[in-house]
Amino acid sequence: MTDDHLIERFNERAAIMEYCGKQSRIDAEMASYAELRTLVGRTPSGRAVVLPVEIRRVVSETVNKELER
């Protein structure tokens, strides 16, 4: 999967979880991230696949907002 596909999937899953699952945006983004981490998993050498920086930035901002509450 390319970075563009991963970003699109992240945003799409977060939107579905927020709208259909009636989750907060924060919960939806975190759940989407967890799902994506499971999907991409690890390389054959055992190294974790690094998600695109755009996704990591969104999740970091989401976590920081949650911690500020």
CHARMM-style PDB file with segment names, atoms N, HN, CA, C and O in Angstrom:
ATOM      1  N   MET     1       0.841  -1.184   0.000  1.00  0.00      PROA
ATOM      2  CA  MET     1       0.000   0.000   0.000  1.00  0.00      PROA
ATOM      3  C   MET     1       0.883   1.244   0.000  1.00  0.00      PROA
ATOM      4  O   MET     1       1.899   1.293   0.694  1.00  0.00      PROA
ATOM      5  N   THR     2       0.498   2.223  -0.765  1.00  0.00      PROA
ATOM      6  HN  THR     2      -0.327   2.183  -1.328  1.00  0.00      PROA
ATOM      7  CA  THR     2       1.247   3.478  -0.794  1.00  0.00      PROA
ATOM      8  C   THR     2       0.809   4.369   0.371  1.00  0.00      PROA
ATOM      9  O   THR     2      -0.226   4.130   0.994  1.00  0.00      PROA
ATOM     10  N   ASP     3       1.609   5.396   0.653  1.00  0.00      PROA
ATOM     11  HN  ASP     3       2.449   5.590   0.146  1.00  0.00      PROA
ATOM     12  CA  ASP     3       1.248   6.342   1.707  1.00  0.00      PROA
ATOM     13  C   ASP     3      -0.101   6.986   1.429  1.00  0.00      PROA
ATOM     14  O   ASP     3      -0.903   7.169   2.345  1.00  0.00      PROA
ATOM     15  N   ASP     4      -0.358   7.334   0.166  1.00  0.00      PROA
ATOM     16  HN  ASP     4       0.294   7.185  -0.578  1.00  0.00      PROA
ATOM     17  CA  ASP     4      -1.642   7.955  -0.189  1.00  0.00      PROA
ATOM     18  C   ASP     4      -2.810   7.023   0.118  1.00  0.00      PROA
ATOM     19  O   ASP     4      -3.849   7.476   0.598  1.00  0.00      PROA
ATOM     20  N   HSD     5      -2.653   5.730  -0.151  1.00  0.00      PROA
ATOM     21  HN  HSD     5      -1.808   5.362  -0.540  1.00  0.00      PROA
ATOM     22  CA  HSD     5      -3.714   4.763   0.159  1.00  0.00      PROA
ATOM     23  C   HSD     5      -3.932   4.656   1.669  1.00  0.00      PROA
ATOM     24  O   HSD     5      -5.067   4.589   2.139  1.00  0.00      PROA
ATOM     25  N   LEU     6      -2.836   4.641   2.415  1.00  0.00      PROA
ATOM     26  HN  LEU     6      -1.913   4.695   2.033  1.00  0.00      PROA
ATOM     27  CA  LEU     6      -2.955   4.545   3.871  1.00  0.00      PROA
ATOM     28  C   LEU     6      -3.628   5.777   4.461  1.00  0.00      PROA
ATOM     29  O   LEU     6      -4.465   5.659   5.357  1.00  0.00      PROA
ATOM     30  N   ILE     7      -3.272   6.947   3.971  1.00  0.00      PROA
ATOM     31  HN  ILE     7      -2.592   7.043   3.244  1.00  0.00      PROA
ATOM     32  CA  ILE     7      -3.890   8.188   4.453  1.00  0.00      PROA
ATOM     33  C   ILE     7      -5.377   8.206   4.126  1.00  0.00      PROA
ATOM     34  O   ILE     7      -6.202   8.569   4.964  1.00  0.00      PROA
ATOM     35  N   GLU     8      -5.710   7.814   2.910  1.00  0.00      PROA
ATOM     36  HN  GLU     8      -5.040   7.520   2.228  1.00  0.00      PROA
ATOM     37  CA  GLU     8      -7.116   7.771   2.503  1.00  0.00      PROA
ATOM     38  C   GLU     8      -7.896   6.792   3.375  1.00  0.00      PROA
ATOM     39  O   GLU     8      -8.998   7.101   3.828  1.00  0.00      PROA
ATOM     40  N   ARG     9      -7.325   5.615   3.609  1.00  0.00      PROA
ATOM     41  HN  ARG     9      -6.430   5.364   3.241  1.00  0.00      PROA
ATOM     42  CA  ARG     9      -8.006   4.613   4.426  1.00  0.00      PROA
ATOM     43  C   ARG     9      -8.176   5.109   5.868  1.00  0.00      PROA
ATOM     44  O   ARG     9      -9.232   4.916   6.471  1.00  0.00      PROA
ATOM     45  N   PHE    10      -7.143   5.742   6.414  1.00  0.00      PROA
ATOM     46  HN  PHE    10      -6.285   5.898   5.924  1.00  0.00      PROA
ATOM     47  CA  PHE    10      -7.217   6.282   7.772  1.00  0.00      PROA
ATOM     48  C   PHE    10      -8.367   7.278   7.888  1.00  0.00      PROA
ATOM     49  O   PHE    10      -9.197   7.176   8.791  1.00  0.00      PROA
ATOM     50  N   ASN    11      -8.410   8.237   6.975  1.00  0.00      PROA
ATOM     51  HN  ASN    11      -7.736   8.320   6.242  1.00  0.00      PROA
ATOM     52  CA  ASN    11      -9.453   9.265   7.013  1.00  0.00      PROA
ATOM     53  C   ASN    11     -10.839   8.677   6.796  1.00  0.00      PROA
ATOM     54  O   ASN    11     -11.796   9.075   7.459  1.00  0.00      PROA
ATOM     55  N   GLU    12     -10.947   7.735   5.875  1.00  0.00      PROA
ATOM     56  HN  GLU    12     -10.169   7.411   5.336  1.00  0.00      PROA
ATOM     57  CA  GLU    12     -12.239   7.115   5.586  1.00  0.00      PROA
ATOM     58  C   GLU    12     -12.750   6.328   6.784  1.00  0.00      PROA
ATOM     59  O   GLU    12     -13.912   6.461   7.166  1.00  0.00      PROA
ATOM     60  N   ARG    13     -11.883   5.507   7.381  1.00  0.00      PROA
ATOM     61  HN  ARG    13     -10.938   5.399   7.071  1.00  0.00      PROA
ATOM     62  CA  ARG    13     -12.306   4.707   8.531  1.00  0.00      PROA
ATOM     63  C   ARG    13     -12.668   5.599   9.723  1.00  0.00      PROA
ATOM     64  O   ARG    13     -13.637   5.324  10.431  1.00  0.00      PROA
ATOM     65  N   ALA    14     -11.901   6.655   9.943  1.00  0.00      PROA
ATOM     66  HN  ALA    14     -11.114   6.878   9.368  1.00  0.00      PROA
ATOM     67  CA  ALA    14     -12.213   7.567  11.046  1.00  0.00      PROA
ATOM     68  C   ALA    14     -13.571   8.221  10.826  1.00  0.00      PROA
ATOM     69  O   ALA    14     -14.360   8.347  11.763  1.00  0.00      PROA
ATOM     70  N   ALA    15     -13.845   8.633   9.600  1.00  0.00      PROA
ATOM     71  HN  ALA    15     -13.204   8.531   8.839  1.00  0.00      PROA
ATOM     72  CA  ALA    15     -15.133   9.263   9.293  1.00  0.00      PROA
ATOM     73  C   ALA    15     -16.289   8.288   9.493  1.00  0.00      PROA
ATOM     74  O   ALA    15     -17.330   8.660  10.035  1.00  0.00      PROA
ATOM     75  N   ILE    16     -16.110   7.048   9.058  1.00  0.00      PROA
ATOM     76  HN  ILE    16     -15.264   6.746   8.618  1.00  0.00      PROA
ATOM     77  CA  ILE    16     -17.165   6.037   9.223  1.00  0.00      PROA
ATOM     78  C   ILE    16     -17.412   5.764  10.700  1.00  0.00      PROA
ATOM     79  O   ILE    16     -18.558   5.699  11.144  1.00  0.00      PROA
ATOM     80  N   MET    17     -16.334   5.604  11.457  1.00  0.00      PROA
ATOM     81  HN  MET    17     -15.403   5.656  11.096  1.00  0.00      PROA
ATOM     82  CA  MET    17     -16.484   5.335  12.894  1.00  0.00      PROA
ATOM     83  C   MET    17     -17.144   6.498  13.617  1.00  0.00      PROA
ATOM     84  O   MET    17     -17.929   6.302  14.546  1.00  0.00      PROA
ATOM     85  N   GLU    18     -16.817   7.713  13.181  1.00  0.00      PROA
ATOM     86  HN  GLU    18     -16.180   7.872  12.427  1.00  0.00      PROA
ATOM     87  CA  GLU    18     -17.423   8.896  13.801  1.00  0.00      PROA
ATOM     88  C   GLU    18     -18.900   8.991  13.452  1.00  0.00      PROA
ATOM     89  O   GLU    18     -19.735   9.205  14.330  1.00  0.00      PROA
ATOM     90  N   TYR    19     -19.221   8.837  12.190  1.00  0.00      PROA
ATOM     91  HN  TYR    19     -18.542   8.664  11.476  1.00  0.00      PROA
ATOM     92  CA  TYR    19     -20.602   9.040  11.736  1.00  0.00      PROA
ATOM     93  C   TYR    19     -21.497   7.840  12.057  1.00  0.00      PROA
ATOM     94  O   TYR    19     -22.514   7.979  12.737  1.00  0.00      PROA
ATOM     95  N   CYS    20     -21.110   6.670  11.563  1.00  0.00      PROA
ATOM     96  HN  CYS    20     -20.284   6.558  11.011  1.00  0.00      PROA
ATOM     97  CA  CYS    20     -21.946   5.476  11.748  1.00  0.00      PROA
ATOM     98  C   CYS    20     -21.829   4.898  13.155  1.00  0.00      PROA
ATOM     99  O   CYS    20     -22.804   4.413  13.729  1.00  0.00      PROA
ATOM    100  N   GLY    21     -20.618   4.961  13.694  1.00  0.00      PROA
ATOM    101  HN  GLY    21     -19.826   5.355  13.228  1.00  0.00      PROA
ATOM    102  CA  GLY    21     -20.393   4.412  15.024  1.00  0.00      PROA
ATOM    103  C   GLY    21     -20.699   5.380  16.139  1.00  0.00      PROA
ATOM    104  O   GLY    21     -20.641   5.030  17.318  1.00  0.00      PROA
ATOM    105  N   LYS    22     -21.030   6.613  15.754  1.00  0.00      PROA
ATOM    106  HN  LYS    22     -21.077   6.897  14.796  1.00  0.00      PROA
ATOM    107  CA  LYS    22     -21.373   7.663  16.710  1.00  0.00      PROA
ATOM    108  C   LYS    22     -20.279   7.855  17.767  1.00  0.00      PROA
ATOM    109  O   LYS    22     -20.566   8.082  18.942  1.00  0.00      PROA
ATOM    110  N   GLN    23     -19.015   7.759  17.320  1.00  0.00      PROA
ATOM    111  HN  GLN    23     -18.782   7.575  16.365  1.00  0.00      PROA
ATOM    112  CA  GLN    23     -17.886   7.994  18.204  1.00  0.00      PROA
ATOM    113  C   GLN    23     -17.455   9.452  18.090  1.00  0.00      PROA
ATOM    114  O   GLN    23     -17.729  10.114  17.088  1.00  0.00      PROA
ATOM    115  N   SER    24     -16.785   9.940  19.115  1.00  0.00      PROA
ATOM    116  HN  SER    24     -16.562   9.402  19.928  1.00  0.00      PROA
ATOM    117  CA  SER    24     -16.212  11.276  19.007  1.00  0.00      PROA
ATOM    118  C   SER    24     -15.116  11.216  17.949  1.00  0.00      PROA
ATOM    119  O   SER    24     -14.628  10.135  17.620  1.00  0.00      PROA
ATOM    120  N   ARG    25     -14.730  12.371  17.416  1.00  0.00      PROA
ATOM    121  HN  ARG    25     -15.126  13.249  17.683  1.00  0.00      PROA
ATOM    122  CA  ARG    25     -13.686  12.395  16.392  1.00  0.00      PROA
ATOM    123  C   ARG    25     -12.377  11.841  16.960  1.00  0.00      PROA
ATOM    124  O   ARG    25     -11.652  11.115  16.281  1.00  0.00      PROA
ATOM    125  N   ILE    26     -12.092  12.190  18.196  1.00  0.00      PROA
ATOM    126  HN  ILE    26     -12.682  12.780  18.747  1.00  0.00      PROA
ATOM    127  CA  ILE    26     -10.871  11.706  18.834  1.00  0.00      PROA
ATOM    128  C   ILE    26     -10.868  10.185  18.914  1.00  0.00      PROA
ATOM    129  O   ILE    26      -9.888   9.547  18.530  1.00  0.00      PROA
ATOM    130  N   ASP    27     -11.950   9.600  19.406  1.00  0.00      PROA
ATOM    131  HN  ASP    27     -12.747  10.118  19.718  1.00  0.00      PROA
ATOM    132  CA  ASP    27     -12.037   8.139  19.513  1.00  0.00      PROA
ATOM    133  C   ASP    27     -11.975   7.485  18.135  1.00  0.00      PROA
ATOM    134  O   ASP    27     -11.346   6.440  17.964  1.00  0.00      PROA
ATOM    135  N   ALA    28     -12.622   8.096  17.166  1.00  0.00      PROA
ATOM    136  HN  ALA    28     -13.132   8.945  17.305  1.00  0.00      PROA
ATOM    137  CA  ALA    28     -12.629   7.546  15.811  1.00  0.00      PROA
ATOM    138  C   ALA    28     -11.231   7.552  15.198  1.00  0.00      PROA
ATOM    139  O   ALA    28     -10.833   6.585  14.549  1.00  0.00      PROA
ATOM    140  N   GLU    29     -10.490   8.633  15.400  1.00  0.00      PROA
ATOM    141  HN  GLU    29     -10.813   9.419  15.927  1.00  0.00      PROA
ATOM    142  CA  GLU    29      -9.130   8.705  14.867  1.00  0.00      PROA
ATOM    143  C   GLU    29      -8.221   7.688  15.542  1.00  0.00      PROA
ATOM    144  O   GLU    29      -7.409   7.041  14.881  1.00  0.00      PROA
ATOM    145  N   MET    30      -8.354   7.545  16.855  1.00  0.00      PROA
ATOM    146  HN  MET    30      -9.014   8.071  17.393  1.00  0.00      PROA
ATOM    147  CA  MET    30      -7.519   6.581  17.560  1.00  0.00      PROA
ATOM    148  C   MET    30      -7.856   5.149  17.150  1.00  0.00      PROA
ATOM    149  O   MET    30      -6.955   4.327  16.986  1.00  0.00      PROA
ATOM    150  N   ALA    31      -9.136   4.845  16.984  1.00  0.00      PROA
ATOM    151  HN  ALA    31      -9.869   5.512  17.117  1.00  0.00      PROA
ATOM    152  CA  ALA    31      -9.538   3.505  16.556  1.00  0.00      PROA
ATOM    153  C   ALA    31      -9.075   3.230  15.125  1.00  0.00      PROA
ATOM    154  O   ALA    31      -8.635   2.124  14.813  1.00  0.00      PROA
ATOM    155  N   SER    32      -9.173   4.221  14.273  1.00  0.00      PROA
ATOM    156  HN  SER    32      -9.530   5.120  14.526  1.00  0.00      PROA
ATOM    157  CA  SER    32      -8.718   4.077  12.894  1.00  0.00      PROA
ATOM    158  C   SER    32      -7.212   3.826  12.859  1.00  0.00      PROA
ATOM    159  O   SER    32      -6.735   2.991  12.090  1.00  0.00      PROA
ATOM    160  N   TYR    33      -6.474   4.542  13.683  1.00  0.00      PROA
ATOM    161  HN  TYR    33      -6.861   5.221  14.307  1.00  0.00      PROA
ATOM    162  CA  TYR    33      -5.028   4.364  13.758  1.00  0.00      PROA
ATOM    163  C   TYR    33      -4.688   2.941  14.219  1.00  0.00      PROA
ATOM    164  O   TYR    33      -3.826   2.285  13.634  1.00  0.00      PROA
ATOM    165  N   ALA    34      -5.359   2.475  15.254  1.00  0.00      PROA
ATOM    166  HN  ALA    34      -6.060   3.007  15.729  1.00  0.00      PROA
ATOM    167  CA  ALA    34      -5.100   1.129  15.768  1.00  0.00      PROA
ATOM    168  C   ALA    34      -5.405   0.077  14.704  1.00  0.00      PROA
ATOM    169  O   ALA    34      -4.657  -0.888  14.545  1.00  0.00      PROA
ATOM    170  N   GLU    35      -6.495   0.264  13.986  1.00  0.00      PROA
ATOM    171  HN  GLU    35      -7.103   1.047  14.115  1.00  0.00      PROA
ATOM    172  CA  GLU    35      -6.876  -0.662  12.923  1.00  0.00      PROA
ATOM    173  C   GLU    35      -5.821  -0.670  11.816  1.00  0.00      PROA
ATOM    174  O   GLU    35      -5.453  -1.727  11.305  1.00  0.00      PROA
ATOM    175  N   LEU    36      -5.349   0.496  11.461  1.00  0.00      PROA
ATOM    176  HN  LEU    36      -5.648   1.355  11.876  1.00  0.00      PROA
ATOM    177  CA  LEU    36      -4.340   0.617  10.412  1.00  0.00      PROA
ATOM    178  C   LEU    36      -3.019  -0.015  10.842  1.00  0.00      PROA
ATOM    179  O   LEU    36      -2.352  -0.668  10.038  1.00  0.00      PROA
ATOM    180  N   ARG    37      -2.637   0.176  12.109  1.00  0.00      PROA
ATOM    181  HN  ARG    37      -3.178   0.706  12.762  1.00  0.00      PROA
ATOM    182  CA  ARG    37      -1.406  -0.460  12.609  1.00  0.00      PROA
ATOM    183  C   ARG    37      -1.498  -1.970  12.483  1.00  0.00      PROA
ATOM    184  O   ARG    37      -0.524  -2.622  12.107  1.00  0.00      PROA
ATOM    185  N   THR    38      -2.661  -2.531  12.794  1.00  0.00      PROA
ATOM    186  HN  THR    38      -3.452  -2.001  13.100  1.00  0.00      PROA
ATOM    187  CA  THR    38      -2.863  -3.972  12.671  1.00  0.00      PROA
ATOM    188  C   THR    38      -2.777  -4.402  11.211  1.00  0.00      PROA
ATOM    189  O   THR    38      -2.202  -5.442  10.892  1.00  0.00      PROA
ATOM    190  N   LEU    39      -3.353  -3.594  10.334  1.00  0.00      PROA
ATOM    191  HN  LEU    39      -3.821  -2.749  10.593  1.00  0.00      PROA
ATOM    192  CA  LEU    39      -3.368  -3.919   8.905  1.00  0.00      PROA
ATOM    193  C   LEU    39      -1.963  -3.946   8.322  1.00  0.00      PROA
ATOM    194  O   LEU    39      -1.602  -4.897   7.628  1.00  0.00      PROA
ATOM    195  N   VAL    40      -1.172  -2.924   8.592  1.00  0.00      PROA
ATOM    196  HN  VAL    40      -1.466  -2.153   9.156  1.00  0.00      PROA
ATOM    197  CA  VAL    40       0.157  -2.857   7.981  1.00  0.00      PROA
ATOM    198  C   VAL    40       1.152  -3.763   8.684  1.00  0.00      PROA
ATOM    199  O   VAL    40       2.076  -4.276   8.053  1.00  0.00      PROA
ATOM    200  N   GLY    41       0.977  -3.964   9.975  1.00  0.00      PROA
ATOM    201  HN  GLY    41       0.226  -3.547  10.488  1.00  0.00      PROA
ATOM    202  CA  GLY    41       1.788  -4.917  10.714  1.00  0.00      PROA
ATOM    203  C   GLY    41       3.279  -4.711  10.639  1.00  0.00      PROA
ATOM    204  O   GLY    41       3.790  -3.612  10.857  1.00  0.00      PROA
ATOM    205  N   ARG    42       3.969  -5.797  10.323  1.00  0.00      PROA
ATOM    206  HN  ARG    42       3.554  -6.689  10.146  1.00  0.00      PROA
ATOM    207  CA  ARG    42       5.430  -5.804  10.326  1.00  0.00      PROA
ATOM    208  C   ARG    42       5.962  -6.341   9.006  1.00  0.00      PROA
ATOM    209  O   ARG    42       5.276  -7.063   8.283  1.00  0.00      PROA
ATOM    210  N   THR    43       7.186  -5.973   8.718  1.00  0.00      PROA
ATOM    211  HN  THR    43       7.743  -5.387   9.306  1.00  0.00      PROA
ATOM    212  CA  THR    43       7.845  -6.481   7.517  1.00  0.00      PROA
ATOM    213  C   THR    43       8.294  -7.916   7.789  1.00  0.00      PROA
ATOM    214  O   THR    43       8.310  -8.341   8.945  1.00  0.00      PROA
ATOM    215  N   PRO    44       8.659  -8.671   6.751  1.00  0.00      PROA
ATOM    216  CA  PRO    44       9.146 -10.039   6.974  1.00  0.00      PROA
ATOM    217  C   PRO    44      10.346 -10.108   7.930  1.00  0.00      PROA
ATOM    218  O   PRO    44      10.558 -11.131   8.580  1.00  0.00      PROA
ATOM    219  N   SER    45      11.117  -9.039   8.015  1.00  0.00      PROA
ATOM    220  HN  SER    45      10.944  -8.208   7.487  1.00  0.00      PROA
ATOM    221  CA  SER    45      12.269  -9.025   8.927  1.00  0.00      PROA
ATOM    222  C   SER    45      11.854  -8.775  10.374  1.00  0.00      PROA
ATOM    223  O   SER    45      12.687  -8.848  11.277  1.00  0.00      PROA
ATOM    224  N   GLY    46      10.571  -8.481  10.604  1.00  0.00      PROA
ATOM    225  HN  GLY    46       9.894  -8.422   9.870  1.00  0.00      PROA
ATOM    226  CA  GLY    46      10.077  -8.245  11.961  1.00  0.00      PROA
ATOM    227  C   GLY    46      10.008  -6.791  12.359  1.00  0.00      PROA
ATOM    228  O   GLY    46       9.538  -6.473  13.451  1.00  0.00      PROA
ATOM    229  N   ARG    47      10.473  -5.886  11.485  1.00  0.00      PROA
ATOM    230  HN  ARG    47      10.856  -6.144  10.598  1.00  0.00      PROA
ATOM    231  CA  ARG    47      10.416  -4.455  11.803  1.00  0.00      PROA
ATOM    232  C   ARG    47       9.006  -3.936  11.577  1.00  0.00      PROA
ATOM    233  O   ARG    47       8.336  -4.319  10.618  1.00  0.00      PROA
ATOM    234  N   ALA    48       8.565  -3.063  12.468  1.00  0.00      PROA
ATOM    235  HN  ALA    48       9.109  -2.752  13.247  1.00  0.00      PROA
ATOM    236  CA  ALA    48       7.239  -2.457  12.321  1.00  0.00      PROA
ATOM    237  C   ALA    48       7.224  -1.531  11.110  1.00  0.00      PROA
ATOM    238  O   ALA    48       8.197  -0.826  10.844  1.00  0.00      PROA
ATOM    239  N   VAL    49       6.134  -1.539  10.394  1.00  0.00      PROA
ATOM    240  HN  VAL    49       5.343  -2.111  10.610  1.00  0.00      PROA
ATOM    241  CA  VAL    49       5.973  -0.630   9.267  1.00  0.00      PROA
ATOM    242  C   VAL    49       5.635   0.750   9.817  1.00  0.00      PROA
ATOM    243  O   VAL    49       4.779   0.880  10.692  1.00  0.00      PROA
ATOM    244  N   VAL    50       6.298   1.770   9.312  1.00  0.00      PROA
ATOM    245  HN  VAL    50       6.993   1.665   8.601  1.00  0.00      PROA
ATOM    246  CA  VAL    50       6.065   3.135   9.774  1.00  0.00      PROA
ATOM    247  C   VAL    50       4.945   3.753   8.944  1.00  0.00      PROA
ATOM    248  O   VAL    50       5.009   3.775   7.715  1.00  0.00      PROA
ATOM    249  N   LEU    51       3.924   4.251   9.625  1.00  0.00      PROA
ATOM    250  HN  LEU    51       3.872   4.234  10.623  1.00  0.00      PROA
ATOM    251  CA  LEU    51       2.820   4.893   8.927  1.00  0.00      PROA
ATOM    252  C   LEU    51       3.257   6.277   8.453  1.00  0.00      PROA
ATOM    253  O   LEU    51       4.171   6.874   9.022  1.00  0.00      PROA
ATOM    254  N   PRO    52       2.601   6.780   7.413  1.00  0.00      PROA
ATOM    255  CA  PRO    52       2.961   8.101   6.876  1.00  0.00      PROA
ATOM    256  C   PRO    52       2.900   9.196   7.939  1.00  0.00      PROA
ATOM    257  O   PRO    52       2.083   9.145   8.858  1.00  0.00      PROA
ATOM    258  N   VAL    53       3.768  10.172   7.794  1.00  0.00      PROA
ATOM    259  HN  VAL    53       4.432  10.214   7.047  1.00  0.00      PROA
ATOM    260  CA  VAL    53       3.864  11.259   8.771  1.00  0.00      PROA
ATOM    261  C   VAL    53       2.544  12.014   8.904  1.00  0.00      PROA
ATOM    262  O   VAL    53       2.241  12.513   9.987  1.00  0.00      PROA
ATOM    263  N   GLU    54       1.756  12.113   7.844  1.00  0.00      PROA
ATOM    264  HN  GLU    54       2.002  11.708   6.964  1.00  0.00      PROA
ATOM    265  CA  GLU    54       0.472  12.824   7.928  1.00  0.00      PROA
ATOM    266  C   GLU    54      -0.453  12.156   8.936  1.00  0.00      PROA
ATOM    267  O   GLU    54      -1.150  12.839   9.686  1.00  0.00      PROA
ATOM    268  N   ILE    55      -0.464  10.831   8.958  1.00  0.00      PROA
ATOM    269  HN  ILE    55       0.102  10.276   8.349  1.00  0.00      PROA
ATOM    270  CA  ILE    55      -1.313  10.105   9.903  1.00  0.00      PROA
ATOM    271  C   ILE    55      -0.763  10.262  11.310  1.00  0.00      PROA
ATOM    272  O   ILE    55      -1.519  10.512  12.249  1.00  0.00      PROA
ATOM    273  N   ARG    56       0.548  10.116  11.463  1.00  0.00      PROA
ATOM    274  HN  ARG    56       1.162   9.912  10.700  1.00  0.00      PROA
ATOM    275  CA  ARG    56       1.149  10.262  12.786  1.00  0.00      PROA
ATOM    276  C   ARG    56       0.929  11.658  13.336  1.00  0.00      PROA
ATOM    277  O   ARG    56       0.747  11.813  14.544  1.00  0.00      PROA
ATOM    278  N   ARG    57       0.940  12.678  12.492  1.00  0.00      PROA
ATOM    279  HN  ARG    57       1.088  12.553  11.512  1.00  0.00      PROA
ATOM    280  CA  ARG    57       0.712  14.056  12.927  1.00  0.00      PROA
ATOM    281  C   ARG    57      -0.721  14.218  13.439  1.00  0.00      PROA
ATOM    282  O   ARG    57      -0.934  14.825  14.489  1.00  0.00      PROA
ATOM    283  N   VAL    58      -1.699  13.684  12.713  1.00  0.00      PROA
ATOM    284  HN  VAL    58      -1.526  13.191  11.860  1.00  0.00      PROA
ATOM    285  CA  VAL    58      -3.100  13.772  13.139  1.00  0.00      PROA
ATOM    286  C   VAL    58      -3.281  13.099  14.485  1.00  0.00      PROA
ATOM    287  O   VAL    58      -3.926  13.648  15.379  1.00  0.00      PROA
ATOM    288  N   VAL    59      -2.712  11.907  14.634  1.00  0.00      PROA
ATOM    289  HN  VAL    59      -2.188  11.460  13.909  1.00  0.00      PROA
ATOM    290  CA  VAL    59      -2.865  11.168  15.883  1.00  0.00      PROA
ATOM    291  C   VAL    59      -2.167  11.898  17.025  1.00  0.00      PROA
ATOM    292  O   VAL    59      -2.700  11.952  18.133  1.00  0.00      PROA
ATOM    293  N   SER    60      -0.992  12.458  16.777  1.00  0.00      PROA
ATOM    294  HN  SER    60      -0.559  12.414  15.877  1.00  0.00      PROA
ATOM    295  CA  SER    60      -0.290  13.220  17.812  1.00  0.00      PROA
ATOM    296  C   SER    60      -1.117  14.418  18.261  1.00  0.00      PROA
ATOM    297  O   SER    60      -1.235  14.681  19.458  1.00  0.00      PROA
ATOM    298  N   GLU    61      -1.682  15.136  17.317  1.00  0.00      PROA
ATOM    299  HN  GLU    61      -1.586  14.923  16.344  1.00  0.00      PROA
ATOM    300  CA  GLU    61      -2.520  16.288  17.650  1.00  0.00      PROA
ATOM    301  C   GLU    61      -3.753  15.845  18.427  1.00  0.00      PROA
ATOM    302  O   GLU    61      -4.178  16.519  19.366  1.00  0.00      PROA
ATOM    303  N   THR    62      -4.324  14.714  18.034  1.00  0.00      PROA
ATOM    304  HN  THR    62      -3.980  14.167  17.272  1.00  0.00      PROA
ATOM    305  CA  THR    62      -5.494  14.177  18.720  1.00  0.00      PROA
ATOM    306  C   THR    62      -5.160  13.827  20.163  1.00  0.00      PROA
ATOM    307  O   THR    62      -5.905  14.167  21.081  1.00  0.00      PROA
ATOM    308  N   VAL    63      -4.047  13.153  20.353  1.00  0.00      PROA
ATOM    309  HN  VAL    63      -3.442  12.876  19.607  1.00  0.00      PROA
ATOM    310  CA  VAL    63      -3.632  12.769  21.721  1.00  0.00      PROA
ATOM    311  C   VAL    63      -3.355  14.019  22.544  1.00  0.00      PROA
ATOM    312  O   VAL    63      -3.768  14.093  23.702  1.00  0.00      PROA
ATOM    313  N   ASN    64      -2.672  14.992  21.978  1.00  0.00      PROA
ATOM    314  HN  ASN    64      -2.337  14.932  21.038  1.00  0.00      PROA
ATOM    315  CA  ASN    64      -2.379  16.221  22.722  1.00  0.00      PROA
ATOM    316  C   ASN    64      -3.656  16.946  23.122  1.00  0.00      PROA
ATOM    317  O   ASN    64      -3.742  17.459  24.238  1.00  0.00      PROA
ATOM    318  N   LYS    65      -4.641  17.002  22.247  1.00  0.00      PROA
ATOM    319  HN  LYS    65      -4.571  16.585  21.340  1.00  0.00      PROA
ATOM    320  CA  LYS    65      -5.921  17.640  22.585  1.00  0.00      PROA
ATOM    321  C   LYS    65      -6.595  16.899  23.732  1.00  0.00      PROA
ATOM    322  O   LYS    65      -7.155  17.511  24.641  1.00  0.00      PROA
ATOM    323  N   GLU    66      -6.531  15.573  23.674  1.00  0.00      PROA
ATOM    324  HN  GLU    66      -6.076  15.076  22.936  1.00  0.00      PROA
ATOM    325  CA  GLU    66      -7.154  14.765  24.727  1.00  0.00      PROA
ATOM    326  C   GLU    66      -6.459  14.987  26.069  1.00  0.00      PROA
ATOM    327  O   GLU    66      -7.119  15.048  27.106  1.00  0.00      PROA
ATOM    328  N   LEU    67      -5.147  15.108  26.055  1.00  0.00      PROA
ATOM    329  HN  LEU    67      -4.610  15.059  25.212  1.00  0.00      PROA
ATOM    330  CA  LEU    67      -4.398  15.308  27.295  1.00  0.00      PROA
ATOM    331  C   LEU    67      -4.639  16.689  27.892  1.00  0.00      PROA
ATOM    332  O   LEU    67      -4.496  16.874  29.100  1.00  0.00      PROA
ATOM    333  N   GLU    68      -5.002  17.655  27.063  1.00  0.00      PROA
ATOM    334  HN  GLU    68      -5.119  17.505  26.081  1.00  0.00      PROA
ATOM    335  CA  GLU    68      -5.243  19.012  27.547  1.00  0.00      PROA
ATOM    336  C   GLU    68      -6.571  19.136  28.287  1.00  0.00      PROA
ATOM    337  O   GLU    68      -6.785  20.103  29.018  1.00  0.00      PROA
ATOM    338  N   ARG    69      -7.444  18.185  28.105  1.00  0.00      PROA
ATOM    339  HN  ARG    69      -7.270  17.400  27.511  1.00  0.00      PROA
ATOM    340  CA  ARG    69      -8.764  18.246  28.748  1.00  0.00      PROA
ATOM    341  C   ARG    69      -8.669  18.135  30.232  1.00  0.00      PROA
ATOM    342  OT1 ARG    69      -9.690  18.170  30.920  1.00  0.00      PROA
TER     343      ARG     69
END
